[in-house]
Amino acid sequence: MSKNQILEEILAEVDKHPEIMSRREALKYISVSPLAASILAGATVGTTAVTASDAVGKIVIVGGGLAGMSTAARLANTLSNPDITVIEPDPLSVSYQPGQTLVGAGLWEQSEIVYNRDDKLPSGVKLIKGSVTAFDPENNKVTVDGKEEVSYDQMVIATGLMLNYGAIKGLDGVITSSGADNAIVKEKVGKDGLHSIYFADGAAATWTGIQELIEKAKNHTGPEKLQAVFTDPNTPIKCGGAPKKIMYLTHSRLEEAGVRDKVELTFYPNGGKMFGVPEYHDAILQQFKDRDFKWNYKHNLIEVDTATKTAVFNKHWEEKGAFDKDLEEYAIVKMSERVEVKYDFIHVTPPMKAPDVVANSAVGSDKGWVPVKKETLQHVKYPNVWSLGDVAAVPMGKTGGSVRKQYKVLIDNMIATMEGKTELPAAYGGYTVCPLITSIGTVMLAEFDWSKKPTPSFPLDPTKERWIWWLLKVYALKPMTIHGMLTGRA
Ligand SMILES: Cc1cc2nc3c(=O)[nH]c(=O)nc-3n(C[C@H](O)[C@H](O)[C@H](O)COP(=O)(O)OP(=O)(O)OC[C@H]3O[C@@H](n4cnc5c(N)ncnc54)[C@H](O)[C@@H]3O)c2cc1C
């Protein structure tokens, strides 16, 4: 794709929502933004250097989502004799998950984020339409759908993670990817005021739920405000910003409808702060105060009664226990209590876990996630096994932005191994990015790495909410992902 085609695609997105930004405004922002310029350059085919290699070997990639397909594409671009197989069951595996937040707020249609896996299969890459049901890393093979054995010289595990709604009492089922069967989950999620943007159908239903809340607020006369509750669980999650983004967007929609004063918006995170990076934590806290949001730290959603619209949280804290004379310190006693909260609208961010087939096999860790050396992405036990994306045991790595850095590192290191080199040349530094949508029209671009310090790519205060990042988030990142990453070039 040429730079002009990418620009035209971005402007076509802008045209769909003239109420948010005109084409003229968008062009103005693009022309003054160094980031937009770099996106256009990075997403243009041929602009990212890939070093050609004659290395040979059979590469099997388990999972053809964002990480798996981007890796397959870049490998196909790099190897002169590629032998690459992707194993993926979901016909919509490459759909654009970051867009689910915008679908949830009624800014995009679900159809705008749906892409067919088969259209995005890189040329020369083989596809097995199925699920890996067993890993046998001692014998370099996997089993597909319980019957077909597939052997490999190098394997990349990119299965993403499971949305574990069933871990919350009162809800049922798990979801493995956007197009996977979600019927059991949808029996309770996506109706009667209980919503979740973490799967595509759930995101579309969330917008209906927000509209229902607005209607209810318009007719609401009592002294008590309606209650909108937003949860954040006690497990690692993909896109740590999404539970807050949907809260900010609900606030925007309520304001737009003139009923914000009728609804209390409360955030219930399991953790004890808004963000792991102190600078972003402080900025978010201020944004919450400015919008009159409420929050209750250390509350983990454990149960929902959909009939009475009651959410039950495990509230937890620590207290000083008995004094240990030998150690000369107080014991720490973990305390908890059950807290019931009535809701009119609740957004549930489900607990997440590694897929069972990974967690219960030799390639998984005790916690489930694939144990890789976090810099090289090579498995800690099996040197011909690699992992990236949401399933990899990499701190703070569960975003598309991390995948964009990881897949290049993984490929450089895997090819070096295939070429018989003993030194792995590339290292992932933990970079990740969270474009935190703070209203319709503003985003705080939180970039950071393992140092837990802001690592802004541009000389602008990263704690400020800006229009320019809205433009990036809403109009530029999708073309960059779909045309850039999925072709292995961005
Ligand atoms: C609501 C939401 C908002 C987000 N917002 C952002 C954002 O603003 N910025 C950002 O950078 N990221 C964001 N993300 C996160 C981003 O989408 C993910 O981090 C990214 O998709 C991870 O890629 P992946 O390939 O690891 O997993 P996925 O893209 O989920 O792909 C995993 C694939 O593996 C397949 N699979 C699973 N098990 C098996 C098996 N046994 N055999 C074969 N295949 C299997 C699945 O079918 C799936 O297709 C968001 C995600 C959500 C849900």
The ligand as a Tripos MOL2 file, in Angstrom:
@<TRIPOS>MOLECULE
LIG
   53    58     1     0     0
SMALL
NO_CHARGES

@<TRIPOS>ATOM
      1 C1        -11.4550   -4.3110   24.1260 C.3       1 LIG1
      2 C2        -10.0190   -4.3720   23.7310 C.ar      1 LIG1
      3 C3         -9.3130   -3.1930   23.5430 C.ar      1 LIG1
      4 C4         -7.9790   -3.2310   23.1740 C.ar      1 LIG1
      5 N1         -7.3330   -2.0460   22.9650 N.ar      1 LIG1
      6 C5         -6.0380   -2.0470   22.5950 C.ar      1 LIG1
      7 C6         -5.3580   -0.8160   22.3220 C.ar      1 LIG1
      8 O1         -5.9360    0.2620   22.3890 O.2       1 LIG1
      9 N2         -4.0570   -0.8780   21.9590 N.ar      1 LIG1
     10 C7         -3.3900   -2.0740   21.8540 C.ar      1 LIG1
     11 O2         -2.2010   -2.0690   21.5160 O.2       1 LIG1
     12 N3         -3.9980   -3.2540   22.1210 N.ar      1 LIG1
     13 C8         -5.3050   -3.2680   22.4780 C.ar      1 LIG1
     14 N4         -5.9460   -4.4560   22.7080 N.ar      1 LIG1
     15 C9         -5.1510   -5.6940   22.8430 C.3       1 LIG1
     16 C10        -4.7800   -6.3750   21.5410 C.3       1 LIG1
     17 O3         -5.9130   -6.5230   20.7160 O.3       1 LIG1
     18 C11        -4.1670   -7.7330   21.8730 C.3       1 LIG1
     19 O4         -3.0920   -7.5360   22.7780 O.3       1 LIG1
     20 C12        -3.6670   -8.4470   20.6360 C.3       1 LIG1
     21 O5         -4.7520   -8.8060   19.8100 O.3       1 LIG1
     22 C13        -2.8690   -9.6900   21.0150 C.3       1 LIG1
     23 O6         -2.5840  -10.4640   19.9000 O.3       1 LIG1
     24 P1         -2.4480  -12.0620   20.0310 P.3       1 LIG1
     25 O7         -2.1430  -12.5390   18.6590 O.co2     1 LIG1
     26 O8         -1.5440  -12.4050   21.1450 O.co2     1 LIG1
     27 O9         -3.8890  -12.5690   20.4620 O.3       1 LIG1
     28 P2         -5.1870  -12.6300   19.5430 P.3       1 LIG1
     29 O10        -5.1660  -11.5150   18.5550 O.co2     1 LIG1
     30 O11        -6.3380  -12.7190   20.4710 O.co2     1 LIG1
     31 O12        -5.0310  -13.9880   18.7230 O.3       1 LIG1
     32 C14        -4.8740  -15.2600   19.3220 C.3       1 LIG1
     33 C15        -5.3750  -16.3170   18.3400 C.3       1 LIG1
     34 O13        -4.9730  -17.6190   18.7710 O.3       1 LIG1
     35 C16        -5.9980  -18.5280   18.4300 C.3       1 LIG1
     36 N5         -5.9150  -19.7130   19.2790 N.ar      1 LIG1
     37 C17        -6.2370  -19.8220   20.6040 C.ar      1 LIG1
     38 N6         -6.0360  -21.0750   21.0190 N.ar      1 LIG1
     39 C18        -5.5790  -21.7800   19.9540 C.ar      1 LIG1
     40 C19        -5.2050  -23.1450   19.7550 C.ar      1 LIG1
     41 N7         -5.2520  -24.0200   20.7530 N.pl3     1 LIG1
     42 N8         -4.7930  -23.5280   18.5210 N.ar      1 LIG1
     43 C20        -4.7260  -22.6360   17.5050 C.ar      1 LIG1
     44 N9         -5.0730  -21.3370   17.6310 N.ar      1 LIG1
     45 C21        -5.4940  -20.9220   18.8410 C.ar      1 LIG1
     46 C22        -7.2890  -17.7560   18.6700 C.3       1 LIG1
     47 O14        -8.3540  -18.2980   17.9090 O.3       1 LIG1
     48 C23        -6.8960  -16.3520   18.2420 C.3       1 LIG1
     49 O15        -7.2910  -16.0810   16.9220 O.3       1 LIG1
     50 C24        -7.3100   -4.4730   23.0200 C.ar      1 LIG1
     51 C25        -8.0230   -5.6670   23.1870 C.ar      1 LIG1
     52 C26        -9.3660   -5.6270   23.5360 C.ar      1 LIG1
     53 C27       -10.1280   -6.9160   23.6940 C.3       1 LIG1
@<TRIPOS>BOND
     1     1     2 1
     2     2     3 ar
     3     2    52 ar
     4     3     4 ar
     5     4     5 ar
     6     4    50 ar
     7     5     6 ar
     8     6     7 ar
     9     6    13 1
    10     7     8 2
    11     7     9 ar
    12     9    10 ar
    13    10    11 2
    14    10    12 ar
    15    12    13 ar
    16    13    14 ar
    17    14    15 1
    18    14    50 ar
    19    15    16 1
    20    16    17 1
    21    16    18 1
    22    18    19 1
    23    18    20 1
    24    20    21 1
    25    20    22 1
    26    22    23 1
    27    23    24 1
    28    24    25 2
    29    24    26 1
    30    24    27 1
    31    27    28 1
    32    28    29 2
    33    28    30 1
    34    28    31 1
    35    31    32 1
    36    32    33 1
    37    33    34 1
    38    33    48 1
    39    34    35 1
    40    35    36 1
    41    35    46 1
    42    36    37 ar
    43    36    45 ar
    44    37    38 ar
    45    38    39 ar
    46    39    40 ar
    47    39    45 ar
    48    40    41 1
    49    40    42 ar
    50    42    43 ar
    51    43    44 ar
    52    44    45 ar
    53    46    47 1
    54    46    48 1
    55    48    49 1
    56    50    51 ar
    57    51    52 ar
    58    52    53 1
@<TRIPOS>SUBSTRUCTURE
     1 LIG1         1 GROUP 0 **** ****
